[in-house]
């Protein structure tokens, strides 16, 4: 599996967790532990986005003149 596939799978897992936590919040209301999990999820999502930008950023290629 490539790093890009791993990042895609991680993004899908974060999105699935977000969907589940929203369902829990809708059932339980603003429960302290659910709100804490949602804060944790936001940090995970932010960190993952930052990592995706770093890994998927185009690399500068150095041009070498061949005589």
C-alpha positions as CSV (number, residue, x, y, z in Angstrom):
1,X,0.0,0.0,0.0
2,X,1.3,3.5,-0.9
3,X,1.4,6.4,1.4
4,X,-1.3,8.1,-0.6
5,X,-3.6,5.1,-0.1
6,X,-2.9,5.1,3.6
7,X,-3.7,8.8,3.8
8,X,-6.9,8.2,1.9
9,X,-7.9,5.4,4.2
10,X,-7.1,7.5,7.2
11,X,-9.2,10.4,5.9
12,X,-12.1,8.0,5.3
13,X,-11.8,6.7,8.9
14,X,-11.8,10.2,10.3
15,X,-14.9,11.1,8.2
16,X,-16.6,7.9,9.4
17,X,-15.8,8.7,13.0
18,X,-17.1,12.2,12.5
19,X,-20.4,10.8,11.2
20,X,-20.7,8.4,14.2
21,X,-19.9,11.2,16.7
22,X,-22.5,13.5,15.2
23,X,-25.1,10.7,15.6
24,X,-24.0,10.2,19.2
25,X,-24.3,13.9,19.9
26,X,-27.8,14.0,18.4
27,X,-28.8,11.1,20.6
28,X,-27.1,12.2,23.8
29,X,-27.1,15.9,23.5
30,X,-24.1,18.0,24.5
31,X,-22.6,15.2,26.7
32,X,-19.2,16.2,28.0
33,X,-17.4,13.1,26.8
34,X,-18.9,13.3,23.3
35,X,-17.9,17.0,23.1
36,X,-14.4,15.9,24.2
37,X,-14.2,13.3,21.5
38,X,-15.4,15.8,18.9
39,X,-12.6,18.2,20.0
40,X,-10.1,15.3,19.7
41,X,-11.4,14.5,16.2
42,X,-11.0,18.1,15.1
43,X,-7.4,18.0,16.2
44,X,-6.9,14.7,14.3
45,X,-8.5,16.1,11.2
46,X,-6.3,19.2,11.3
47,X,-3.1,17.2,11.8
48,X,-4.1,14.8,9.0
49,X,-4.8,17.7,6.7
50,X,-1.4,19.2,7.5
51,X,0.3,15.8,6.9
52,X,-1.5,15.4,3.6
53,X,-0.3,18.8,2.4
54,X,3.3,18.0,3.3
55,X,3.3,14.5,1.7
56,X,1.3,15.4,-1.4
57,X,3.2,18.7,-2.0
58,X,5.0,18.6,-5.3
59,X,8.7,18.1,-4.9
60,X,11.0,20.5,-6.6
61,X,13.2,18.7,-9.1
62,X,16.7,19.9,-9.6
63,X,17.6,20.2,-13.3
64,X,21.1,18.9,-14.0
65,X,22.8,19.9,-17.2
66,X,24.3,16.9,-19.0
67,X,27.1,18.0,-21.4
